[in-house]
Amino acid sequence: MSTSERAPLLRRDVQAEQDAPLLPASAVAPEEETHLHTLKHDPDAGIANRWARFRRAYKEELAEFLGCFFLIIFGNGVDCQVVLHGAGSGMLSINFAWAIGVAAGVWVSGGVSGGHINPAVTITLAVFRGFPWKRVPSYIIAQVLGCFTAALVIYANYHYSIDLYEGTGIRTTVGERATGGLFFTVPLPFLPASSCFISELLGTAVLVAVVMALGDKNNLAPPQGTSPIALFFLILGIGAALGINTAYGLNPARDFGPRLMASLVGYGSEVWTFRYHYWLWNGWLTTIIGGLVGATVYDGLIYSGTDSPFNRPSRKSYASHSHA
């Protein structure tokens, strides 16, 4: 269905308090004209413009895009700042900024799309919480595009610094002065593939298990709107405890989007061929498996909701109950 065939977006009446100061970003009714807001359309038309209709039709995907954009702005940004300029406190600064990126990403998207900002989370929710499978591809595309766009912005911001650090026009993935790891995940050079797999699987499993707990109303689910705070501390802890081996990707889009950007700005084919296509087997497959493992552990041991495969009634028990 095209956006033009979807239901029209009707204007909403926004009631502002009389004594509240009208700031430039304050919401006003579309028919209201103030010194900061000029009437742009007929208030009696009732139907929004083309962009508003598009935004309404794909609001969840746009929210995922923006959430991932903020994630990478903070994450890739701190990587560049710490490595290229020696700013901050090394790994501590990196862990804090990535944690803030996750919190900011979920805060801007959570009330609209659920704040997945991670294909591993989206796929896990489709398996264990009934998230519609037909929405999974569009969510993942939006997540990858958000990460790609933010990585491109950060690359443009630090382009000159990268030239000074690595050499004008030189872009490499591995080596003493390589900068590819500022954007996508590169494991420690001495780490075997088995350790890379375990590290990413463990980190993603911990992440997703806690995400499932945060959404469990029968557990200690945080008050509405405060989940990003819990996620901030979660990511901070994962980075401090499990981050060093593989740069704790935990998120296929967080690795793939910036990796795609890097391949287009001069880092070459090594972006993809590095360590037998590391981006595929550890960037995508391991993190998705880790998410499913984390949800399996949480649902198998704790969760009692009937939307989980662990708690759905069997056909035999359902049939006997319906005949009773």
Order of alpha helices (4+ residues) and beta strands (2+ residues): alpha-alpha-alpha-alpha-alpha-alpha-alpha-alpha-alpha-alpha-alpha
